[in-house]
Amino acid sequence: MSVKGRVVIDEKYCKGCELCAAACPKGLLALDEEHLNSKGYHPAHLTGEGCTGCALCAIACPDAAITVYREKTKADDNTHP
């Protein structure tokens, strides 16, 4: 089953601890060194494609700043009538 993930990070809660980046098995999360949130932290952001929606980043986040959505790909929609 092919699943695509989408990560949404609420910057106002992110403290830049990088636990999400360490938890991501694909290495797709990192701190945004070019941007500061309203509290003065570099928030995490998705750096590339390939998220599977495993939600390990959301589980690791101590501030519940991450929401993960899993979506079926178009290939899945064609396999089931």
C-alpha distances in whole Angstrom, upper triangle without the diagonal:
4,6,10,13,16,19,23,26,29,31,34,33,32,34,33,33,30,28,25,25,26,23,20,18,18,22,21,24,27,31,32,35,36,36,38,37,40,40,41,37,35,32,28,26,23,24,21,18,15,14,11,13,13,17,19,21,22,23,25,27,30,31,28,28,24,22,18,16,12,11,8,9,11,9,7,10,12,10,11,15
4,7,10,14,17,20,23,26,29,32,31,30,32,31,31,28,26,23,23,24,21,18,17,16,19,18,21,25,28,29,32,33,33,35,34,37,38,38,35,32,29,26,23,20,21,18,14,11,11,9,11,12,16,18,20,20,22,24,25,29,29,26,26,22,20,16,14,10,9,7,6,9,7,7,10,12,11,13,16
4,7,10,13,16,20,23,25,28,27,26,29,28,28,25,23,20,20,22,19,16,15,14,17,16,18,22,25,26,29,31,30,32,31,33,34,35,32,29,26,23,20,17,18,16,13,10,9,6,7,10,12,15,17,17,19,21,22,26,26,23,22,18,16,12,10,6,6,5,6,10,9,8,11,13,13,14,17
4,7,10,13,17,20,22,25,25,23,26,25,25,22,22,18,18,20,18,14,14,13,15,13,15,19,22,23,26,27,27,28,27,30,31,32,29,26,23,20,17,14,15,13,9,7,6,5,6,10,12,14,15,16,18,20,20,24,24,21,20,16,14,10,8,6,5,6,6,10,11,11,13,15,16,17,20
4,7,10,13,16,19,22,21,20,23,21,22,19,18,15,15,17,15,12,13,12,14,11,13,16,19,20,24,25,24,25,24,27,28,28,25,23,19,16,14,11,13,12,9,8,5,5,4,8,9,12,12,12,15,16,17,20,20,17,16,12,10,7,6,5,6,9,10,13,15,14,16,19,19,20,23
4,7,10,13,16,19,18,17,20,19,20,18,18,14,15,18,16,13,15,13,14,11,12,15,17,17,21,22,21,22,21,24,25,25,22,20,17,14,11,9,12,11,9,9,7,8,6,10,10,13,11,11,15,16,16,19,19,16,14,10,8,6,5,6,8,11,12,15,17,17,18,21,22,22,25
4,6,10,12,15,15,13,17,16,17,15,15,11,12,15,13,11,14,13,13,10,9,12,14,15,18,19,18,19,18,20,21,22,19,17,13,11,9,7,11,11,11,11,8,10,8,10,8,11,9,9,12,13,12,16,15,12,10,7,6,5,6,9,11,15,16,19,21,20,22,25,26,26,28
4,7,9,12,12,11,15,15,16,15,15,12,14,17,16,14,17,16,16,13,11,13,14,14,18,18,16,17,15,17,18,19,17,15,12,10,8,9,12,13,14,14,12,13,11,13,11,13,11,10,13,14,12,15,13,11,8,6,5,6,8,11,13,17,18,21,24,23,24,27,28,28,30
4,6,9,8,8,11,11,13,12,13,10,12,15,15,14,17,17,16,13,10,12,11,12,15,16,14,14,12,14,15,16,13,12,8,7,7,9,12,14,15,17,14,16,13,15,12,13,10,9,13,13,10,13,11,9,6,5,7,9,11,15,17,21,22,25,27,27,27,31,32,32,34
4,6,6,7,10,12,14,14,15,13,15,18,18,17,21,21,19,17,14,14,13,13,16,17,14,13,10,11,12,14,12,12,9,9,10,12,16,18,19,20,17,19,17,18,15,16,13,11,14,15,11,13,10,9,5,6,8,11,14,17,20,23,25,28,30,29,30,33,35,34,36
4,5,5,8,9,12,13,15,13,15,18,18,18,22,21,19,17,13,13,11,10,13,13,10,9,6,8,9,11,9,9,6,8,9,12,15,18,20,21,19,21,19,20,17,18,14,13,16,16,12,14,11,11,7,9,12,14,17,20,23,26,27,30,33,32,33,36,37,37,39
4,6,8,11,13,15,16,16,17,20,21,21,25,25,22,20,17,16,14,14,16,16,12,10,6,6,7,10,9,10,8,11,13,16,19,22,24,25,22,25,22,23,20,20,17,15,18,17,13,14,10,11,8,11,13,17,19,23,25,29,30,33,36,35,36,39,40,40,42
4,6,9,11,13,14,13,16,18,18,19,23,23,21,19,16,16,14,14,17,18,14,12,9,9,9,11,10,11,9,10,13,16,19,22,24,24,22,23,21,21,17,18,14,13,15,14,10,10,6,8,5,9,12,15,18,22,25,28,30,33,35,34,35,39,39,39,41
4,6,8,9,11,10,12,15,15,16,20,20,18,16,13,12,10,11,13,15,12,10,8,10,9,10,7,8,5,7,10,13,16,19,21,22,19,22,19,19,16,16,12,11,14,12,9,9,7,8,6,8,12,15,18,21,24,28,29,32,34,34,35,38,39,39,41
4,6,8,10,11,13,15,16,17,21,21,19,18,14,12,10,12,13,15,13,10,9,10,8,8,6,7,6,8,12,15,18,21,23,24,22,24,22,22,18,17,14,14,15,13,10,9,8,11,9,12,15,18,22,25,28,31,32,36,37,37,38,41,42,42,45
4,5,8,9,10,12,14,15,18,19,16,15,11,9,7,9,10,13,11,10,10,12,10,10,6,5,5,6,10,13,15,18,21,22,20,22,21,20,18,16,13,14,15,12,10,11,10,12,10,12,16,18,21,24,27,30,31,34,36,35,37,40,41,41,44
4,6,8,9,10,12,14,17,18,15,15,12,10,9,12,13,16,15,13,13,16,13,13,9,9,9,9,12,15,16,20,22,22,20,22,21,20,17,15,12,13,14,10,8,9,10,12,11,13,16,18,22,24,27,30,32,35,36,36,38,41,41,41,44
4,5,5,6,9,10,13,14,11,12,8,7,7,11,12,15,15,14,15,18,16,15,11,10,9,7,10,12,13,16,19,19,17,19,18,17,15,13,10,12,13,9,9,10,12,13,12,12,16,16,20,22,25,28,29,32,33,33,35,38,38,39,42
4,5,5,6,9,12,14,12,12,10,10,10,14,16,19,18,18,17,20,18,18,14,13,12,10,12,13,15,18,19,19,16,18,16,15,13,10,7,9,10,6,6,8,11,12,12,11,14,15,19,21,24,27,28,32,32,32,34,37,37,37,40
4,5,5,6,10,11,9,9,7,8,10,13,15,18,17,17,17,20,19,18,15,13,11,8,10,10,12,14,16,16,13,14,13,12,9,7,4,7,8,6,6,9,11,11,10,9,11,12,15,17,20,23,24,28,29,28,30,33,33,34,37
4,5,5,9,9,6,7,5,5,8,11,14,17,17,17,17,21,20,19,15,13,11,8,9,9,10,12,14,14,12,14,14,13,12,10,7,10,12,9,10,13,14,14,13,12,14,14,17,18,21,24,24,28,29,28,31,33,33,34,38
4,6,8,10,8,10,8,9,11,15,16,20,20,20,20,24,22,21,17,16,14,11,13,13,13,15,17,16,14,16,15,14,13,10,8,12,12,9,10,13,15,16,15,14,17,16,19,20,23,26,26,30,30,30,32,35,35,36,39
4,6,9,8,10,9,11,13,17,19,22,22,22,22,25,23,23,19,18,16,12,13,13,14,15,16,15,13,13,12,10,9,6,6,9,9,7,9,12,15,14,14,12,14,14,17,17,21,23,24,28,28,27,30,32,32,33,36
4,5,5,7,7,10,13,16,18,21,21,22,22,25,24,24,20,18,15,12,12,10,11,12,13,11,9,10,10,9,8,6,6,10,10,9,11,15,16,15,15,12,14,12,15,15,18,20,21,24,25,24,27,29,29,30,33
4,6,8,10,12,16,19,21,24,24,25,25,29,28,27,24,21,19,15,15,13,13,13,13,11,9,10,11,9,10,8,9,13,13,12,15,18,20,19,19,16,17,14,16,16,18,20,20,24,23,23,26,28,28,29,32
4,5,8,11,15,17,20,22,23,24,25,28,28,27,24,21,19,15,14,11,10,9,9,7,7,9,11,10,12,11,11,14,15,15,16,20,21,20,19,16,17,14,16,15,17,19,18,22,22,22,25,27,26,28,32
4,6,8,12,14,16,19,20,21,22,26,25,24,20,17,16,12,11,9,8,9,10,10,9,12,13,12,13,11,10,14,15,14,15,19,20,19,18,16,17,15,17,18,20,21,21,25,25,25,28,30,30,31,35
4,7,10,12,15,17,17,19,20,23,24,23,19,16,14,10,8,6,5,6,7,8,7,10,11,12,12,12,10,13,15,14,15,18,19,18,16,14,15,13,15,16,17,19,19,22,23,23,26,28,29,30,33
4,7,9,12,14,15,16,16,20,20,19,15,12,10,6,6,5,6,8,10,11,10,13,13,13,12,11,8,11,14,12,12,16,16,15,13,11,13,13,15,17,19,21,22,25,26,26,28,31,31,32,35
4,6,9,11,12,13,14,18,18,16,13,10,8,5,6,7,7,10,13,14,13,16,16,17,15,14,11,14,16,14,13,16,16,16,14,13,16,16,19,20,22,25,25,28,29,30,32,34,35,36,39
4,6,9,9,10,11,15,14,13,9,6,5,4,6,9,9,13,16,18,17,20,19,19,18,17,13,15,17,15,13,16,15,16,13,13,16,17,20,22,25,28,28,31,32,33,34,37,38,39,42
4,5,6,8,10,14,14,12,9,6,6,6,6,9,9,13,16,19,18,21,21,22,20,19,16,17,20,18,16,18,17,18,15,15,18,19,21,23,25,28,28,31,33,33,35,37,38,39,42
4,6,8,11,14,14,11,9,6,8,9,10,13,12,16,19,22,21,24,24,25,23,22,19,21,23,21,19,20,20,21,18,18,21,22,25,27,29,32,32,34,36,37,38,41,42,43,46
4,7,10,14,15,12,11,8,10,11,11,14,13,16,20,23,22,26,26,27,25,25,21,23,25,23,21,23,22,23,19,20,22,23,26,28,30,32,32,34,36,37,38,41,42,44,46
4,7,10,11,9,8,6,7,10,10,13,14,17,21,23,22,26,25,26,24,24,20,21,24,22,19,21,19,20,17,18,20,22,24,27,28,32,32,34,36,37,38,41,42,43,45
4,7,8,5,5,5,7,10,12,15,16,20,23,25,24,27,26,27,24,24,20,20,23,21,18,19,17,18,15,17,20,22,25,28,30,33,33,36,38,39,40,42,44,44,47
4,5,5,5,6,6,10,12,15,17,21,23,25,24,26,25,26,23,23,19,19,21,20,17,17,14,16,13,15,18,20,23,26,28,32,32,35,38,37,38,41,43,43,45
4,6,8,10,10,14,15,19,21,24,27,29,27,29,27,28,25,25,22,21,23,22,18,18,15,17,14,17,20,23,25,29,31,34,35,38,40,40,41,44,45,45,47
4,6,9,10,13,16,20,22,25,28,30,27,30,28,28,25,25,21,20,22,20,17,16,14,16,14,17,20,23,26,29,32,36,37,39,42,41,42,45,47,47,49
4,7,9,13,15,19,20,24,27,29,27,30,28,29,26,25,21,21,23,21,18,18,16,18,15,18,21,24,27,30,33,36,37,40,42,42,43,46,47,48,50
4,6,9,12,16,17,21,24,26,24,27,25,25,22,22,18,18,20,18,15,15,13,16,13,15,19,21,25,28,30,34,34,37,39,39,40,43,44,45,47
4,7,9,13,14,18,21,23,21,24,23,23,21,20,16,17,20,17,15,16,15,16,13,15,18,20,23,26,28,31,32,35,37,37,38,41,42,43,45
4,7,10,12,16,18,20,18,21,20,20,18,17,13,14,17,15,12,14,12,13,10,11,14,16,19,22,24,28,28,31,33,33,35,38,39,39,42
4,7,9,13,15,17,15,18,16,17,15,14,10,12,14,13,11,13,12,13,10,9,12,14,17,19,22,25,25,29,30,30,32,35,35,36,39
4,6,9,12,14,12,16,15,16,14,15,11,12,16,15,13,16,15,14,11,10,12,13,15,17,19,22,22,25,27,27,29,32,33,34,36
4,6,8,10,9,12,12,14,13,14,11,13,16,15,14,18,17,16,13,11,12,11,13,15,17,19,19,22,24,24,26,28,29,31,33
4,7,10,10,14,15,16,16,16,13,16,19,18,17,21,20,20,17,15,16,15,17,18,19,21,20,23,24,25,27,29,30,32,35
4,7,8,12,13,15,16,16,15,17,20,19,19,23,23,21,19,16,17,15,16,16,17,19,17,20,21,22,24,26,27,29,32
4,6,9,11,14,15,16,15,17,20,20,20,24,24,22,20,17,17,14,14,14,14,15,14,16,17,19,21,22,23,25,28
4,6,9,11,13,14,14,16,19,19,20,24,24,22,20,17,16,13,13,12,12,13,12,15,15,16,19,21,21,23,26
4,6,8,9,11,11,13,15,16,17,20,21,19,17,14,13,10,10,9,11,12,12,16,16,16,19,21,22,23,26
4,6,8,10,11,13,15,16,17,21,22,19,18,15,13,10,9,7,9,10,11,15,15,14,17,19,19,20,23
4,5,8,9,10,12,14,15,18,19,16,15,12,10,6,6,5,8,10,12,16,17,15,18,20,20,21,24
4,6,8,9,10,12,14,17,18,15,16,12,11,8,9,8,11,13,15,19,19,18,20,23,22,23,26
4,5,5,6,9,10,13,14,12,12,9,8,6,8,9,13,15,17,21,22,20,22,25,25,25,28
4,5,5,6,9,12,14,12,13,10,10,9,12,13,16,19,20,24,25,23,26,28,28,28,31
4,5,5,6,10,11,10,10,7,9,8,12,13,17,20,21,25,26,25,27,30,30,30,33
4,5,5,8,9,7,7,5,6,7,11,13,16,19,21,25,26,25,27,30,30,30,32
4,6,8,10,8,10,8,9,10,13,15,19,21,24,27,28,26,28,32,31,31,34
4,6,9,9,10,9,11,12,16,17,21,24,26,30,30,29,31,34,34,34,37
4,5,6,7,7,10,12,15,18,21,25,26,30,31,30,32,35,35,35,38
4,6,8,10,13,15,18,21,25,28,30,34,35,33,35,38,38,38,41
4,5,8,11,14,18,21,24,28,30,33,35,33,35,38,38,38,40
4,6,8,11,14,17,21,24,26,30,32,30,31,35,35,34,37
4,7,10,14,17,20,24,25,29,31,29,31,34,35,34,37
4,7,10,13,16,20,22,25,27,26,27,30,31,31,33
4,7,10,13,17,19,22,24,23,24,27,28,27,30
4,7,10,13,16,19,21,19,21,24,24,24,27
4,7,10,13,16,18,16,17,21,21,21,23
4,7,10,13,14,13,14,17,18,17,20
4,6,9,11,10,11,14,15,15,17
4,7,8,6,7,10,11,11,14
4,5,5,7,9,11,12,14
4,5,5,7,9,11,12
4,5,5,7,9,12
4,5,5,7,10
4,6,6,8
4,6,7
4,7
4
